[in-house]
Amino acid sequence: MPSQFMNAKQTAEYLNMSVTWVYRDAPRLGLAAHRFGAGRNAKLQFKVSDVDAWARQQRLR
């Protein structure tokens, strides 16, 4: 079964963006992350289906 989540680096590669963009701009633009853990050690993960849906919404018409 393929992984349901991607980390920030995998998400950046998938979207052809920088990791900095994923952390700084993606949440502001509506790409929701899931936080696993607490405090400074928390890891952001992005659900593959959410990233795909977000990317489809960004398509120009």
PDB file of N, CA, C and O in Angstrom:
ATOM      1  N   MET A   1       0.850  -1.190   0.000  1.00  0.00           N
ATOM      2  CA  MET A   1       0.000   0.000   0.000  1.00  0.00           C
ATOM      3  C   MET A   1       0.890   1.246   0.000  1.00  0.00           C
ATOM      4  O   MET A   1       1.772   1.365   0.850  1.00  0.00           O
ATOM      5  N   PRO A   2       0.677   2.169  -0.929  1.00  0.00           N
ATOM      6  CA  PRO A   2       1.508   3.367  -0.969  1.00  0.00           C
ATOM      7  C   PRO A   2       1.248   4.260   0.238  1.00  0.00           C
ATOM      8  O   PRO A   2       0.178   4.224   0.846  1.00  0.00           O
ATOM      9  N   SER A   3       2.240   5.048   0.559  1.00  0.00           N
ATOM     10  CA  SER A   3       2.134   5.956   1.696  1.00  0.00           C
ATOM     11  C   SER A   3       1.046   7.003   1.438  1.00  0.00           C
ATOM     12  O   SER A   3       0.909   7.506   0.323  1.00  0.00           O
ATOM     13  N   GLN A   4       0.286   7.319   2.469  1.00  0.00           N
ATOM     14  CA  GLN A   4      -0.772   8.316   2.350  1.00  0.00           C
ATOM     15  C   GLN A   4      -0.254   9.726   2.592  1.00  0.00           C
ATOM     16  O   GLN A   4      -0.923  10.703   2.252  1.00  0.00           O
ATOM     17  N   PHE A   5       0.937   9.837   3.179  1.00  0.00           N
ATOM     18  CA  PHE A   5       1.490  11.135   3.537  1.00  0.00           C
ATOM     19  C   PHE A   5       2.867  11.337   2.921  1.00  0.00           C
ATOM     20  O   PHE A   5       3.613  10.386   2.688  1.00  0.00           O
ATOM     21  N   MET A   6       3.183  12.609   2.664  1.00  0.00           N
ATOM     22  CA  MET A   6       4.510  12.996   2.187  1.00  0.00           C
ATOM     23  C   MET A   6       5.065  14.014   3.174  1.00  0.00           C
ATOM     24  O   MET A   6       4.320  14.822   3.728  1.00  0.00           O
ATOM     25  N   ASN A   7       6.371  13.971   3.390  1.00  0.00           N
ATOM     26  CA  ASN A   7       6.977  15.003   4.231  1.00  0.00           C
ATOM     27  C   ASN A   7       7.154  16.272   3.400  1.00  0.00           C
ATOM     28  O   ASN A   7       6.811  16.294   2.218  1.00  0.00           O
ATOM     29  N   ALA A   8       7.686  17.322   4.011  1.00  0.00           N
ATOM     30  CA  ALA A   8       7.805  18.613   3.325  1.00  0.00           C
ATOM     31  C   ALA A   8       8.717  18.517   2.106  1.00  0.00           C
ATOM     32  O   ALA A   8       8.430  19.117   1.070  1.00  0.00           O
ATOM     33  N   LYS A   9       9.810  17.770   2.218  1.00  0.00           N
ATOM     34  CA  LYS A   9      10.734  17.649   1.092  1.00  0.00           C
ATOM     35  C   LYS A   9      10.084  16.904  -0.069  1.00  0.00           C
ATOM     36  O   LYS A   9      10.223  17.313  -1.222  1.00  0.00           O
ATOM     37  N   GLN A  10       9.386  15.830   0.219  1.00  0.00           N
ATOM     38  CA  GLN A  10       8.705  15.074  -0.828  1.00  0.00           C
ATOM     39  C   GLN A  10       7.612  15.921  -1.484  1.00  0.00           C
ATOM     40  O   GLN A  10       7.421  15.872  -2.699  1.00  0.00           O
ATOM     41  N   THR A  11       6.903  16.694  -0.667  1.00  0.00           N
ATOM     42  CA  THR A  11       5.850  17.563  -1.192  1.00  0.00           C
ATOM     43  C   THR A  11       6.444  18.627  -2.107  1.00  0.00           C
ATOM     44  O   THR A  11       5.893  18.914  -3.170  1.00  0.00           O
ATOM     45  N   ALA A  12       7.563  19.210  -1.698  1.00  0.00           N
ATOM     46  CA  ALA A  12       8.228  20.221  -2.523  1.00  0.00           C
ATOM     47  C   ALA A  12       8.654  19.635  -3.862  1.00  0.00           C
ATOM     48  O   ALA A  12       8.472  20.269  -4.902  1.00  0.00           O
ATOM     49  N   GLU A  13       9.219  18.431  -3.845  1.00  0.00           N
ATOM     50  CA  GLU A  13       9.624  17.785  -5.088  1.00  0.00           C
ATOM     51  C   GLU A  13       8.410  17.467  -5.960  1.00  0.00           C
ATOM     52  O   GLU A  13       8.451  17.648  -7.177  1.00  0.00           O
ATOM     53  N   TYR A  14       7.347  17.001  -5.346  1.00  0.00           N
ATOM     54  CA  TYR A  14       6.122  16.643  -6.067  1.00  0.00           C
ATOM     55  C   TYR A  14       5.531  17.858  -6.781  1.00  0.00           C
ATOM     56  O   TYR A  14       5.043  17.749  -7.906  1.00  0.00           O
ATOM     57  N   LEU A  15       5.580  19.023  -6.113  1.00  0.00           N
ATOM     58  CA  LEU A  15       5.008  20.249  -6.678  1.00  0.00           C
ATOM     59  C   LEU A  15       6.034  21.070  -7.451  1.00  0.00           C
ATOM     60  O   LEU A  15       5.698  22.114  -8.010  1.00  0.00           O
ATOM     61  N   ASN A  16       7.284  20.605  -7.488  1.00  0.00           N
ATOM     62  CA  ASN A  16       8.373  21.338  -8.136  1.00  0.00           C
ATOM     63  C   ASN A  16       8.546  22.732  -7.532  1.00  0.00           C
ATOM     64  O   ASN A  16       8.689  23.721  -8.250  1.00  0.00           O
ATOM     65  N   MET A  17       8.531  22.789  -6.216  1.00  0.00           N
ATOM     66  CA  MET A  17       8.713  24.022  -5.462  1.00  0.00           C
ATOM     67  C   MET A  17       9.833  23.805  -4.452  1.00  0.00           C
ATOM     68  O   MET A  17      10.332  22.689  -4.311  1.00  0.00           O
ATOM     69  N   SER A  18      10.231  24.861  -3.752  1.00  0.00           N
ATOM     70  CA  SER A  18      11.270  24.728  -2.732  1.00  0.00           C
ATOM     71  C   SER A  18      10.650  24.291  -1.409  1.00  0.00           C
ATOM     72  O   SER A  18       9.454  24.468  -1.179  1.00  0.00           O
ATOM     73  N   VAL A  19      11.483  23.719  -0.548  1.00  0.00           N
ATOM     74  CA  VAL A  19      11.023  23.327   0.781  1.00  0.00           C
ATOM     75  C   VAL A  19      10.605  24.569   1.565  1.00  0.00           C
ATOM     76  O   VAL A  19       9.633  24.521   2.320  1.00  0.00           O
ATOM     77  N   THR A  20      11.319  25.670   1.397  1.00  0.00           N
ATOM     78  CA  THR A  20      10.961  26.927   2.062  1.00  0.00           C
ATOM     79  C   THR A  20       9.559  27.355   1.664  1.00  0.00           C
ATOM     80  O   THR A  20       8.786  27.806   2.508  1.00  0.00           O
ATOM     81  N   TRP A  21       9.223  27.218   0.389  1.00  0.00           N
ATOM     82  CA  TRP A  21       7.882  27.571  -0.074  1.00  0.00           C
ATOM     83  C   TRP A  21       6.842  26.708   0.624  1.00  0.00           C
ATOM     84  O   TRP A  21       5.793  27.207   1.030  1.00  0.00           O
ATOM     85  N   VAL A  22       7.126  25.415   0.767  1.00  0.00           N
ATOM     86  CA  VAL A  22       6.171  24.498   1.402  1.00  0.00           C
ATOM     87  C   VAL A  22       5.898  24.933   2.837  1.00  0.00           C
ATOM     88  O   VAL A  22       4.747  24.936   3.273  1.00  0.00           O
ATOM     89  N   TYR A  23       6.940  25.298   3.574  1.00  0.00           N
ATOM     90  CA  TYR A  23       6.753  25.707   4.969  1.00  0.00           C
ATOM     91  C   TYR A  23       6.121  27.093   5.089  1.00  0.00           C
ATOM     92  O   TYR A  23       5.245  27.300   5.929  1.00  0.00           O
ATOM     93  N   ARG A  24       6.553  28.040   4.261  1.00  0.00           N
ATOM     94  CA  ARG A  24       6.139  29.429   4.426  1.00  0.00           C
ATOM     95  C   ARG A  24       4.849  29.772   3.683  1.00  0.00           C
ATOM     96  O   ARG A  24       3.949  30.383   4.259  1.00  0.00           O
ATOM     97  N   ASP A  25       4.754  29.388   2.423  1.00  0.00           N
ATOM     98  CA  ASP A  25       3.663  29.877   1.581  1.00  0.00           C
ATOM     99  C   ASP A  25       2.509  28.907   1.386  1.00  0.00           C
ATOM    100  O   ASP A  25       1.366  29.338   1.229  1.00  0.00           O
ATOM    101  N   ALA A  26       2.781  27.614   1.393  1.00  0.00           N
ATOM    102  CA  ALA A  26       1.719  26.644   1.127  1.00  0.00           C
ATOM    103  C   ALA A  26       0.548  26.765   2.099  1.00  0.00           C
ATOM    104  O   ALA A  26      -0.600  26.775   1.655  1.00  0.00           O
ATOM    105  N   PRO A  27       0.793  26.859   3.418  1.00  0.00           N
ATOM    106  CA  PRO A  27      -0.365  26.996   4.321  1.00  0.00           C
ATOM    107  C   PRO A  27      -1.167  28.284   4.066  1.00  0.00           C
ATOM    108  O   PRO A  27      -2.393  28.292   4.178  1.00  0.00           O
ATOM    109  N   ARG A  28      -0.476  29.346   3.730  1.00  0.00           N
ATOM    110  CA  ARG A  28      -1.146  30.617   3.452  1.00  0.00           C
ATOM    111  C   ARG A  28      -2.013  30.519   2.202  1.00  0.00           C
ATOM    112  O   ARG A  28      -3.018  31.221   2.082  1.00  0.00           O
ATOM    113  N   LEU A  29      -1.625  29.652   1.275  1.00  0.00           N
ATOM    114  CA  LEU A  29      -2.359  29.484   0.023  1.00  0.00           C
ATOM    115  C   LEU A  29      -3.387  28.363   0.086  1.00  0.00           C
ATOM    116  O   LEU A  29      -4.018  28.043  -0.921  1.00  0.00           O
ATOM    117  N   GLY A  30      -3.559  27.767   1.259  1.00  0.00           N
ATOM    118  CA  GLY A  30      -4.628  26.799   1.436  1.00  0.00           C
ATOM    119  C   GLY A  30      -4.226  25.344   1.403  1.00  0.00           C
ATOM    120  O   GLY A  30      -5.098  24.476   1.445  1.00  0.00           O
ATOM    121  N   LEU A  31      -2.945  25.040   1.330  1.00  0.00           N
ATOM    122  CA  LEU A  31      -2.491  23.646   1.347  1.00  0.00           C
ATOM    123  C   LEU A  31      -2.275  23.240   2.801  1.00  0.00           C
ATOM    124  O   LEU A  31      -1.288  23.627   3.426  1.00  0.00           O
ATOM    125  N   ALA A  32      -3.200  22.465   3.324  1.00  0.00           N
ATOM    126  CA  ALA A  32      -3.189  22.114   4.742  1.00  0.00           C
ATOM    127  C   ALA A  32      -2.186  21.017   5.043  1.00  0.00           C
ATOM    128  O   ALA A  32      -2.058  20.048   4.294  1.00  0.00           O
ATOM    129  N   ALA A  33      -1.478  21.183   6.146  1.00  0.00           N
ATOM    130  CA  ALA A  33      -0.511  20.182   6.611  1.00  0.00           C
ATOM    131  C   ALA A  33      -1.055  19.514   7.864  1.00  0.00           C
ATOM    132  O   ALA A  33      -1.887  20.075   8.577  1.00  0.00           O
ATOM    133  N   HIS A  34      -0.573  18.319   8.113  1.00  0.00           N
ATOM    134  CA  HIS A  34      -0.887  17.598   9.344  1.00  0.00           C
ATOM    135  C   HIS A  34       0.372  17.617  10.197  1.00  0.00           C
ATOM    136  O   HIS A  34       1.463  17.336   9.702  1.00  0.00           O
ATOM    137  N   ARG A  35       0.229  17.947  11.475  1.00  0.00           N
ATOM    138  CA  ARG A  35       1.369  18.019  12.377  1.00  0.00           C
ATOM    139  C   ARG A  35       1.418  16.749  13.212  1.00  0.00           C
ATOM    140  O   ARG A  35       0.457  16.401  13.898  1.00  0.00           O
ATOM    141  N   PHE A  36       2.550  16.065  13.144  1.00  0.00           N
ATOM    142  CA  PHE A  36       2.773  14.865  13.942  1.00  0.00           C
ATOM    143  C   PHE A  36       3.845  15.176  14.966  1.00  0.00           C
ATOM    144  O   PHE A  36       4.971  15.514  14.601  1.00  0.00           O
ATOM    145  N   GLY A  37       3.512  15.066  16.243  1.00  0.00           N
ATOM    146  CA  GLY A  37       4.434  15.398  17.314  1.00  0.00           C
ATOM    147  C   GLY A  37       4.105  16.754  17.893  1.00  0.00           C
ATOM    148  O   GLY A  37       3.128  17.394  17.504  1.00  0.00           O
ATOM    149  N   ALA A  38       4.937  17.185  18.832  1.00  0.00           N
ATOM    150  CA  ALA A  38       4.685  18.453  19.505  1.00  0.00           C
ATOM    151  C   ALA A  38       5.977  19.265  19.583  1.00  0.00           C
ATOM    152  O   ALA A  38       7.080  18.719  19.549  1.00  0.00           O
ATOM    153  N   GLY A  39       5.810  20.566  19.689  1.00  0.00           N
ATOM    154  CA  GLY A  39       6.951  21.451  19.879  1.00  0.00           C
ATOM    155  C   GLY A  39       7.871  21.506  18.679  1.00  0.00           C
ATOM    156  O   GLY A  39       7.437  21.381  17.534  1.00  0.00           O
ATOM    157  N   ARG A  40       9.158  21.697  18.961  1.00  0.00           N
ATOM    158  CA  ARG A  40      10.162  21.845  17.905  1.00  0.00           C
ATOM    159  C   ARG A  40      10.391  20.561  17.114  1.00  0.00           C
ATOM    160  O   ARG A  40      10.885  20.602  15.987  1.00  0.00           O
ATOM    161  N   ASN A  41      10.034  19.430  17.699  1.00  0.00           N
ATOM    162  CA  ASN A  41      10.243  18.157  17.023  1.00  0.00           C
ATOM    163  C   ASN A  41       9.058  17.725  16.173  1.00  0.00           C
ATOM    164  O   ASN A  41       9.071  16.635  15.601  1.00  0.00           O
ATOM    165  N   ALA A  42       8.049  18.557  16.085  1.00  0.00           N
ATOM    166  CA  ALA A  42       6.873  18.216  15.286  1.00  0.00           C
ATOM    167  C   ALA A  42       7.258  18.124  13.808  1.00  0.00           C
ATOM    168  O   ALA A  42       8.076  18.902  13.316  1.00  0.00           O
ATOM    169  N   LYS A  43       6.667  17.181  13.127  1.00  0.00           N
ATOM    170  CA  LYS A  43       6.913  16.983  11.702  1.00  0.00           C
ATOM    171  C   LYS A  43       5.648  17.318  10.926  1.00  0.00           C
ATOM    172  O   LYS A  43       4.554  16.885  11.286  1.00  0.00           O
ATOM    173  N   LEU A  44       5.805  18.088   9.864  1.00  0.00           N
ATOM    174  CA  LEU A  44       4.675  18.384   8.994  1.00  0.00           C
ATOM    175  C   LEU A  44       4.597  17.315   7.919  1.00  0.00           C
ATOM    176  O   LEU A  44       5.600  16.959   7.301  1.00  0.00           O
ATOM    177  N   GLN A  45       3.407  16.816   7.711  1.00  0.00           N
ATOM    178  CA  GLN A  45       3.147  15.823   6.674  1.00  0.00           C
ATOM    179  C   GLN A  45       1.960  16.318   5.854  1.00  0.00           C
ATOM    180  O   GLN A  45       1.047  16.954   6.379  1.00  0.00           O
ATOM    181  N   PHE A  46       1.990  16.021   4.583  1.00  0.00           N
ATOM    182  CA  PHE A  46       0.919  16.437   3.684  1.00  0.00           C
ATOM    183  C   PHE A  46       0.278  15.197   3.099  1.00  0.00           C
ATOM    184  O   PHE A  46       0.970  14.317   2.588  1.00  0.00           O
ATOM    185  N   LYS A  47      -1.040  15.122   3.172  1.00  0.00           N
ATOM    186  CA  LYS A  47      -1.769  13.987   2.629  1.00  0.00           C
ATOM    187  C   LYS A  47      -1.738  14.088   1.103  1.00  0.00           C
ATOM    188  O   LYS A  47      -2.034  15.141   0.538  1.00  0.00           O
ATOM    189  N   VAL A  48      -1.383  13.003   0.450  1.00  0.00           N
ATOM    190  CA  VAL A  48      -1.227  12.987  -1.002  1.00  0.00           C
ATOM    191  C   VAL A  48      -2.507  13.432  -1.693  1.00  0.00           C
ATOM    192  O   VAL A  48      -2.456  14.221  -2.637  1.00  0.00           O
ATOM    193  N   SER A  49      -3.645  12.941  -1.243  1.00  0.00           N
ATOM    194  CA  SER A  49      -4.916  13.316  -1.878  1.00  0.00           C
ATOM    195  C   SER A  49      -5.215  14.806  -1.703  1.00  0.00           C
ATOM    196  O   SER A  49      -5.803  15.425  -2.590  1.00  0.00           O
ATOM    197  N   ASP A  50      -4.813  15.391  -0.559  1.00  0.00           N
ATOM    198  CA  ASP A  50      -5.002  16.831  -0.337  1.00  0.00           C
ATOM    199  C   ASP A  50      -4.124  17.646  -1.282  1.00  0.00           C
ATOM    200  O   ASP A  50      -4.562  18.659  -1.827  1.00  0.00           O
ATOM    201  N   VAL A  51      -2.889  17.202  -1.472  1.00  0.00           N
ATOM    202  CA  VAL A  51      -1.973  17.907  -2.377  1.00  0.00           C
ATOM    203  C   VAL A  51      -2.501  17.838  -3.806  1.00  0.00           C
ATOM    204  O   VAL A  51      -2.479  18.839  -4.523  1.00  0.00           O
ATOM    205  N   ASP A  52      -2.970  16.682  -4.222  1.00  0.00           N
ATOM    206  CA  ASP A  52      -3.535  16.542  -5.574  1.00  0.00           C
ATOM    207  C   ASP A  52      -4.758  17.444  -5.761  1.00  0.00           C
ATOM    208  O   ASP A  52      -4.887  18.116  -6.785  1.00  0.00           O
ATOM    209  N   ALA A  53      -5.646  17.455  -4.778  1.00  0.00           N
ATOM    210  CA  ALA A  53      -6.848  18.287  -4.866  1.00  0.00           C
ATOM    211  C   ALA A  53      -6.474  19.764  -4.899  1.00  0.00           C
ATOM    212  O   ALA A  53      -7.066  20.532  -5.657  1.00  0.00           O
ATOM    213  N   TRP A  54      -5.501  20.172  -4.087  1.00  0.00           N
ATOM    214  CA  TRP A  54      -5.058  21.562  -4.051  1.00  0.00           C
ATOM    215  C   TRP A  54      -4.466  21.952  -5.411  1.00  0.00           C
ATOM    216  O   TRP A  54      -4.744  23.032  -5.931  1.00  0.00           O
ATOM    217  N   ALA A  55      -3.656  21.068  -5.971  1.00  0.00           N
ATOM    218  CA  ALA A  55      -3.029  21.362  -7.265  1.00  0.00           C
ATOM    219  C   ALA A  55      -4.077  21.510  -8.365  1.00  0.00           C
ATOM    220  O   ALA A  55      -3.945  22.377  -9.228  1.00  0.00           O
ATOM    221  N   ARG A  56      -5.111  20.677  -8.344  1.00  0.00           N
ATOM    222  CA  ARG A  56      -6.185  20.799  -9.348  1.00  0.00           C
ATOM    223  C   ARG A  56      -6.904  22.137  -9.215  1.00  0.00           C
ATOM    224  O   ARG A  56      -7.312  22.718 -10.221  1.00  0.00           O
ATOM    225  N   GLN A  57      -7.065  22.634  -7.994  1.00  0.00           N
ATOM    226  CA  GLN A  57      -7.741  23.922  -7.789  1.00  0.00           C
ATOM    227  C   GLN A  57      -6.910  25.085  -8.301  1.00  0.00           C
ATOM    228  O   GLN A  57      -7.455  26.149  -8.597  1.00  0.00           O
ATOM    229  N   GLN A  58      -5.592  24.902  -8.410  1.00  0.00           N
ATOM    230  CA  GLN A  58      -4.709  25.988  -8.847  1.00  0.00           C
ATOM    231  C   GLN A  58      -4.655  26.115 -10.363  1.00  0.00           C
ATOM    232  O   GLN A  58      -4.059  27.056 -10.885  1.00  0.00           O
ATOM    233  N   ARG A  59      -5.261  25.194 -11.059  1.00  0.00           N
ATOM    234  CA  ARG A  59      -5.216  25.192 -12.523  1.00  0.00           C
ATOM    235  C   ARG A  59      -5.869  26.456 -13.086  1.00  0.00           C
ATOM    236  O   ARG A  59      -6.934  26.867 -12.626  1.00  0.00           O
ATOM    237  N   LEU A  60      -5.240  27.055 -14.062  1.00  0.00           N
ATOM    238  CA  LEU A  60      -5.806  28.224 -14.736  1.00  0.00           C
ATOM    239  C   LEU A  60      -6.857  27.773 -15.732  1.00  0.00           C
ATOM    240  O   LEU A  60      -6.733  26.711 -16.342  1.00  0.00           O
ATOM    241  N   ARG A  61      -7.867  28.567 -15.890  1.00  0.00           N
ATOM    242  CA  ARG A  61      -8.947  28.217 -16.829  1.00  0.00           C
ATOM    243  C   ARG A  61      -8.859  28.990 -18.081  1.00  0.00           C
ATOM    244  O   ARG A  61      -9.689  28.816 -18.974  1.00  0.00           O
TER     245      ARG A  61
END
